């Protein structure tokens, strides 16, 4: 260890979450607490650190193992459904409106890619593949409207 220079310790930059992902993460955390679960408990059961679980919930990283475990705990089919419900609650919009917005963004992203413009913000929505979730939600809405 070199003690010749006395440098102050560097300050760590705070993690940067997009506001919507952060609020959705807080809502998912609330849902987990209602089920008597914590990030630490989930991390221990999966053999990962609680910080990795935090990063997955708040949209900073992906892990299918953690996402599927959280979806199982919350009684959802998959992670996309968890995020869709959280987004609906945070934005105070019905799920149908959220789905329509996602479809519009996906179309806009596809159009941008076709034009040769790489616009990741429009193509990726919370870093998830929404096609399966959208298909399931459309089928669910169609069955509900048929009744």
N, C-alpha and C positions, 0 to 999 in steps of 0.2 A: 504494500500500500504506500502510495506516495503522499507524504504529508508536507511537502515543501510549499505547495500553493494552497492557500486557504480560499477555496471557492464555495460560495453558498450553494446549498442543494438546489437542483433545478425543480421548478414547480411542475407538477404533472398537469397536463391539460385535462379538463373535465371531459368525460365521454360525451360525444355529440349524438344526440338522438333527434330524429325529426319529431316535432311536437305531436303529430298524430300517432306515430308509433309509440311514443312515450305514454300518451294517454291510453292507448289500447293496451299497452303492457300493464299499466296500473289497474285497468279493469280486469285483465286476466289474473293478475295477482289477487285482486279482491275475490274473484270467483274461486281461486284456489284456497283462499283463507276460509271461505264459507264451507268448503269441503274438508277443513282441518288439515290442509296440506301447506307446506312451505317449500321455498326453493332449496333449502338445506336438506329436507327430507327427500325430495325428488332426486337431488343430486346424489345423496348417499345410496338410495335404492338403485340408481343406475350406474354408480361407480364413477361419477364425474363431480367436479367442484360445483358449488352453488353459484359461483360467478358465471360459469358457462350456462347454467339454467337461466340466470338473470339476462344474459346477453341474447339468448334465444327468445325469451318472452318479450323483450323490448326491441326485437328486430335487428340486433347488431350482428347476429350470426345464425346459421342454420344447423340443425341436427335433427335428422328424422327420428332418431331414437327418443330424444327429449320431447319433440313435438308430438309424437304418437302417444307417449306416456301422459302428457298433459291432456291431450284430447280424450284419452281413456278415462282419466280421473274426472274430467268434466262431463263425461257421458256423450261426447260428440263423435261423429264418424271419423273425422280427420282434422288436421291442424287448420286447413282452410276454413272449415266451418267455425272453429274457435275464433279465428281472426275476423271472419265475416260478422259474427255475433258481436264481438268487441267493437268493431268499427261502427256497426249499426247503433250500438248503445252510446258510444262516444260522440258520434256525429248527430245523434237524435234524429236519425232518418230510418224509415222502414228498410228492411233487407232488400226488398224489390228495387228501391231507388239506388241503393248501393250497388246492386248487381248491374243495373242499367248503366251507372257511371263507370263501372269497371269495364263493361263491354265497350262503351264509347272510347275509353282510354286505350283499350286493346286495339280497337279498330284504328284509332289515330296513330298508335305506335306501329301497327302493321303498315299503314299508309306511309308513315315517315321512313320506315325501313325500305319499303319498295322504292321510295324516291331517293334512297341512298343516304338518308340522314340517320345517324345513330343517336337516338334520343332515349336513353335508358330510363329516364323518369317516366316517360309515357309507356314504355314497353313493360317495365317491371312494376308491379304493384305489391309492395311489401315483400318483395323477393319471392313470390309464390307463383306456382302454376295454377291459375284459377279455372282452367277449362273443366276439370272434373267437378269442382265445387259449383260452378255456374250451371252445369248440366243437371246436377242433383237438385239445385235450388229451383231451376225451371220446371223440372218434373214435379217437384213438391208443390209449387205454385199452381201448376196445371191441375193436379189432383185436388187441391183445395178449392179451386174455382169451379171444378166440375161438380163438387158436392153441393 
